[in-house]
Amino acid sequence: MILLLHATKEVNVIAEKSRADYFKERRENFKAFHVEVERKKMERFEEQLAKKGKSKKEWLDEKIDDELKK
């Protein structure tokens, strides 16, 4: 099955505006947190999180909440 799509410049501009607005709003509400950790240590950590059924984001949110309560 072949699907052909045709987009005009006008549609592309609207899509880009919506995308730009989305990311602008996202940057107002979220802030990135990035660190590098030794590979083996992170892999062991990810295994433990997987056993608990938790994502890294969920884990970090909990830790931040704990720190803010202090």
C-alpha positions, 0 to 999 in steps of 0.5 A: 500500500502506498500513501501519498501526502501533499502539503502546501506551504500554508499547512506547513507554516501552521504545523510549524507554528503549532509545534513552536508553540507547543515547545515554547509552552513546554519549556515554560513548564519543564526544565531538563536535568542531565548528568553522565553516570558510569555505564555499568552503574547506570545499567545496574540502576536501570535493572533495579528500576525495571524490577520495581516497575519504575521509570527514571523520571518517576524515581527522580520525581520521588527523590526531588519531592523527598528533598523538598519536604526536608 
